[in-house]
Amino acid sequence: MSKQTQIRRKTVRDIASAKGQQPLVVLTAYDAPTAELLDPHCDVLLVGDSVGMVVHGLETPVGVTMEMMILHGQAVMRGSKQAFVVVDMPFGSYETNADTAFENAARIMKETGCQAVKLESGAYAAHQIAHLVERGVPVMGHVGLRPQAINVTGGFKAQGRNDTERKRVIEEARAAEQAGAFAIVIEGVAEDLAEEITQSVACPTIGIGASATCDGQVLVTPDMLGIFDWTPKFVRKYHDLRTEITKAVETYAADVRARRFPDKAETYKLTKQ
């Protein structure tokens, strides 16, 4: 491939410089074939710990392991060529102390080849973010509804609904930005709170259940493709793959049972020598 036609993968500088520009397009990806389909259309592919729920059938992302994130991160890197790939750090991999966070982040980056990691930015997280960035690990923050913290919050509930929560979310976002996060996901907050955070931090914000005024948007890909019966309020279903897949499987099952599949076109024959 010549230098003129070589595809360049987006860098952290490309993402960080998108503040106030054309909104960033972000989707989750967990496997190589899906990553290949999403890659031409997305600025960022997020290997989210949502993989535990949408792929592995877990009830929450709390049970996701480093090994799971690395496995799926490797697959997404193989399937993509131009999108900036971010891998979630799973619950328990970064909260204890900054050195543990760096060891696990470094392992994720070395074993997957991804360009950055994402961690949920509670009050404790600024020190970890600064520690990682100083040592060469780009970090995406995550404030508002933090799925790894649902056992404390009591479920997947919108955050920032009162003055105390609102102040906390804003402070966490500012702390993440000041610590060196190149972008921040804002999940499950009121529109005006997302807008206020976007205006108050220098790095791009990526909304999910937040506001169109954010510097980008992310959705869980199986949600927006209509794989599941139920999706959160903030999801727009762009297709109904659940129905399409069900119809295809029903047709296949009927063809097998009626011996209509395989037919001659799908069967090998011996060739005379």
Secondary structure, DSSP 8 states (H G I E B T S, - for coil): --TTT------HHHHHTTTTSS-EEEEE--SHHHHHHHGGG-SEEEE-TTHHHHTT--SSGGG--HHHHHHHHHHHHHH-SSSEEEEE--TTSSSS-HHHHHHHHHHHHHHH--SEEE----TTHHHHHHHHHHTT--EEEEEES-GGGHHHHTSS--B--SHHHHHHHHHHHHHHHHHT-SEEEEESB-HHHHHHHHHH-SS-EEEESS-TTSSEEEE-HHHHTT-SS---TT------HHHHHHHHHHHHHHHHHTT-SS-GGGS------
